[in-house]
Amino acid sequence: MRLYSSLYLLLSFLLFVFSSISVHASNTSDVFEPANLKDSKSSLQNKIKFPRKVLRSDVDTNLVVRCDAQVTRSGKLSLNYCLDKSKKAFPYVVAINNAAKRATIKPGKVNGRARKTWFQYYVVFMKKGDKHSVEVMPNSGLEVNRYGFDYTSAQRYKEGKGNFGVGCGINKHITVNAVIETDGTPSEIKVATEDAGKNCIKYLTKTFMAQKYIPAMVDGVAVRSLYSEQIFRFLPR
């Protein structure tokens, strides 16, 4: 009887250990490293040049330009879209796009594996008298009041085959807004548009729910955040 009791206790212990391991594995969180700016000669900060025409003028400037870029696994900006299409912003957008072709940043990683991500950032151009500066911030600016200037916005890194905006027509002004949780899952998705149909809205909502995201980060800690992305249907994605 003692032998059977000992075996029973041993089996119970082993079952407990294996069940504990299984639960731990199922609850294991992904390890996220967001794409981010870096301090080097090839950094976006160093590559952006203040427009010469503006420097030669007597006009003081304080302009903010928000951009989205697709960052490759090697850290290159393969696609770059700046959202301000105004005449005033044009020379600044040209300066940013020229820099993006030659700049590199730290690629985003999930569990140590580099991923192609959508990196959101904004550039502040300031000129007063003969002094000028260019500052690049690694976020969309939506959560600056809550998380400060240096947080990184959530970054989308999964994308299905084909064109991302299928069913949404050409040259439509469409923005997808969402909340990205600390584990990278999206919630509260809303499609903001004035000229896209119901099928487009339905498709984008479903597609964004199926995407994966690196959550916003503050000092290496994942935080819940607002996320906003414009859909550039007139360009290949």
C-alpha positions as CSV (number, residue, x, y, z in Angstrom):
1,M,0.0,0.0,0.0
2,R,2.8,2.3,0.8
3,L,4.3,1.7,-2.6
4,Y,1.0,2.5,-4.4
5,S,0.6,5.6,-2.2
6,S,4.1,6.8,-3.1
7,L,3.5,6.2,-6.8
8,Y,0.2,8.1,-6.6
9,L,1.8,11.0,-4.9
10,L,4.6,11.0,-7.4
11,L,2.2,11.0,-10.4
12,S,0.1,13.7,-8.8
13,F,3.2,15.8,-8.4
14,L,4.3,15.3,-12.0
15,L,0.8,16.1,-13.3
16,F,0.9,19.3,-11.3
17,V,4.3,20.3,-12.6
18,F,3.4,19.6,-16.3
19,S,0.0,21.4,-15.9
20,S,1.9,24.4,-14.4
21,I,4.3,24.4,-17.3
22,S,1.5,24.2,-19.8
23,V,-0.4,27.1,-18.2
24,H,2.8,29.2,-18.1
25,A,3.5,28.6,-21.8
26,S,0.0,29.5,-22.8
27,N,0.2,32.8,-20.8
28,T,3.6,33.7,-22.1
29,S,3.5,37.2,-23.6
30,D,5.3,38.3,-26.8
31,V,8.5,40.3,-26.3
32,F,8.1,43.6,-28.3
33,E,10.9,45.9,-29.5
34,P,9.4,48.8,-31.5
35,A,11.0,50.4,-34.5
36,N,12.7,53.5,-33.3
37,L,15.0,56.4,-34.1
38,K,18.8,55.9,-33.7
39,D,21.7,58.1,-33.2
40,S,24.0,57.7,-36.1
41,K,25.1,59.4,-39.4
42,S,22.3,57.6,-41.2
43,S,19.6,58.5,-38.7
44,L,16.5,60.3,-39.9
45,Q,17.3,63.2,-37.6
46,N,20.7,63.8,-39.3
47,K,19.4,63.3,-42.9
48,I,16.6,65.9,-42.8
49,K,17.8,69.2,-44.0
50,F,16.0,72.5,-43.4
51,P,14.7,73.8,-46.7
52,R,17.2,76.3,-48.1
53,K,14.5,78.6,-49.6
54,V,13.0,79.0,-46.1
55,L,16.4,79.6,-44.5
56,R,17.1,82.4,-47.0
57,S,13.8,84.2,-46.2
58,D,13.1,86.5,-43.3
59,V,10.0,84.5,-42.3
60,D,10.1,82.7,-38.9
61,T,8.6,79.2,-39.0
62,N,7.2,76.7,-36.6
63,L,5.7,73.8,-38.5
64,V,4.9,70.2,-37.6
65,V,4.6,67.4,-40.3
66,R,3.2,64.0,-39.4
67,C,4.4,61.0,-41.4
68,D,4.0,57.2,-41.7
69,A,6.8,55.0,-43.0
70,Q,7.1,51.3,-43.7
71,V,10.3,50.1,-42.2
72,T,12.0,47.0,-43.5
73,R,13.6,44.3,-41.4
74,S,17.0,46.0,-42.0
75,G,15.7,49.4,-40.8
76,K,15.3,51.1,-44.2
77,L,12.3,53.3,-44.9
78,S,10.9,51.6,-48.0
79,L,7.8,53.7,-48.1
80,N,7.2,57.2,-46.6
81,Y,3.9,59.1,-46.5
82,C,3.6,62.6,-45.0
83,L,0.1,63.6,-44.3
84,D,0.2,67.4,-44.7
85,K,-0.5,68.2,-48.4
86,S,-0.7,71.9,-48.0
87,K,1.4,74.3,-50.2
88,K,3.1,75.7,-47.1
89,A,4.3,72.2,-46.0
90,F,5.4,71.1,-49.5
91,P,9.2,72.1,-49.2
92,Y,9.3,70.4,-45.7
93,V,7.7,67.2,-47.0
94,V,10.2,67.1,-49.9
95,A,13.0,67.5,-47.3
96,I,11.6,64.6,-45.2
97,N,11.0,62.3,-48.2
98,N,14.5,62.9,-49.5
99,A,16.0,62.1,-46.1
100,A,13.8,59.0,-45.8
101,K,15.3,57.5,-48.9
102,R,18.8,57.6,-47.3
103,A,18.0,57.1,-43.6
104,T,17.8,54.0,-41.5
105,I,16.2,53.4,-38.1
106,K,16.1,50.5,-35.6
107,P,13.7,47.9,-37.0
108,G,10.8,46.6,-35.0
109,K,11.1,43.1,-33.5
110,V,8.8,40.6,-32.0
111,N,10.3,37.8,-29.9
112,G,13.7,38.8,-31.3
113,R,12.7,38.5,-34.9
114,A,12.8,41.6,-37.1
115,R,9.4,42.6,-38.6
116,K,8.3,44.9,-41.4
117,T,6.4,47.6,-39.5
118,W,4.6,50.8,-40.0
119,F,6.4,53.5,-38.1
120,Q,4.6,56.8,-37.2
121,Y,6.6,59.9,-36.5
122,Y,6.4,63.7,-36.8
123,V,9.0,66.3,-37.6
124,V,9.2,69.8,-36.0
125,F,10.8,72.5,-38.1
126,M,11.6,75.7,-36.2
127,K,13.2,78.9,-37.5
128,K,13.6,82.2,-35.6
129,G,15.9,84.9,-37.0
130,D,19.1,83.2,-38.0
131,K,18.6,80.1,-35.8
132,H,16.8,77.0,-37.0
133,S,16.3,73.4,-35.8
134,V,14.8,70.1,-36.9
135,E,13.5,67.6,-34.4
136,V,12.1,64.1,-35.1
137,M,9.8,62.5,-32.6
138,P,9.1,58.7,-32.8
139,N,5.3,58.8,-32.5
140,S,2.1,60.2,-34.0
141,G,1.7,62.9,-31.3
142,L,-1.7,61.5,-30.3
143,E,-0.6,60.6,-26.8
144,V,2.0,63.2,-26.1
145,N,-0.1,64.7,-23.2
146,R,-0.3,61.4,-21.5
147,Y,3.1,59.7,-22.3
148,G,5.5,62.6,-23.2
149,F,7.4,63.4,-26.4
150,D,9.6,60.3,-26.5
151,Y,7.1,57.4,-26.4
152,T,6.8,55.2,-29.5
153,S,3.4,54.8,-31.1
154,A,1.8,51.4,-31.7
155,Q,3.2,49.8,-34.9
156,R,1.3,47.5,-37.3
157,Y,3.4,44.6,-38.5
158,K,1.0,42.1,-40.1
159,E,-0.5,42.5,-43.5
160,G,-2.3,40.1,-45.7
161,K,-1.7,39.4,-49.4
162,G,-2.9,41.8,-52.0
163,N,-3.8,45.4,-51.8
164,F,-4.7,46.6,-48.3
165,G,-7.5,48.9,-49.3
166,V,-9.4,46.6,-51.7
167,G,-13.0,47.7,-52.0
168,C,-12.3,51.3,-51.0
169,G,-11.9,52.9,-54.4
170,I,-9.1,55.2,-55.6
171,N,-8.0,58.5,-54.0
172,K,-10.3,58.2,-51.1
173,H,-9.6,60.0,-47.8
174,I,-9.9,57.3,-45.2
175,T,-8.5,57.1,-41.7
176,V,-8.7,54.0,-39.4
177,N,-8.7,54.8,-35.7
178,A,-8.3,52.2,-33.0
179,V,-7.1,51.5,-29.5
180,I,-4.1,49.1,-29.2
181,E,-3.9,47.2,-26.0
182,T,-0.6,46.4,-24.1
183,D,-0.5,42.9,-25.7
184,G,-0.7,44.3,-29.2
185,T,-4.4,43.5,-29.9
186,P,-6.6,46.1,-31.5
187,S,-10.0,47.2,-30.1
188,E,-12.6,50.0,-30.7
189,I,-11.8,50.2,-34.4
190,K,-13.6,53.0,-36.3
191,V,-13.2,54.0,-39.9
192,A,-13.4,57.8,-40.5
193,T,-14.3,58.7,-44.1
194,E,-16.7,60.9,-46.0
195,D,-16.4,59.3,-49.4
196,A,-16.1,55.6,-48.9
197,G,-18.9,53.0,-49.0
198,K,-20.2,50.5,-46.5
199,N,-18.2,47.6,-48.1
200,C,-15.0,49.6,-47.7
201,I,-15.7,50.4,-44.0
202,K,-16.7,46.7,-43.3
203,Y,-13.6,45.4,-45.0
204,L,-11.2,47.7,-43.3
205,T,-12.7,47.1,-39.9
206,K,-12.4,43.3,-40.4
207,T,-8.9,43.6,-41.8
208,F,-7.6,45.8,-39.0
209,M,-9.0,43.4,-36.4
210,A,-6.9,40.7,-38.0
211,Q,-3.7,42.7,-37.9
212,K,-1.0,42.5,-35.3
213,Y,0.7,45.4,-33.6
214,I,3.7,46.2,-31.5
215,P,2.1,48.2,-28.6
216,A,3.0,51.8,-27.8
217,M,6.0,51.9,-25.5
218,V,7.1,54.3,-22.7
219,D,10.6,53.6,-21.3
220,G,10.4,50.0,-22.5
221,V,7.0,49.4,-21.0
222,A,4.0,48.6,-23.1
223,V,1.0,51.0,-22.7
224,R,-2.5,51.2,-24.0
225,S,-2.8,53.8,-26.7
226,L,-4.8,55.5,-29.4
227,Y,-3.8,54.5,-33.0
228,S,-4.6,56.3,-36.2
229,E,-3.6,55.4,-39.7
230,Q,-4.5,56.9,-43.1
231,I,-5.1,54.5,-45.9
232,F,-3.3,55.5,-49.1
233,R,-5.4,53.5,-51.6
234,F,-3.8,55.3,-54.6
235,L,-0.4,53.8,-53.8
236,P,0.6,50.1,-53.6
237,R,0.9,48.8,-50.1
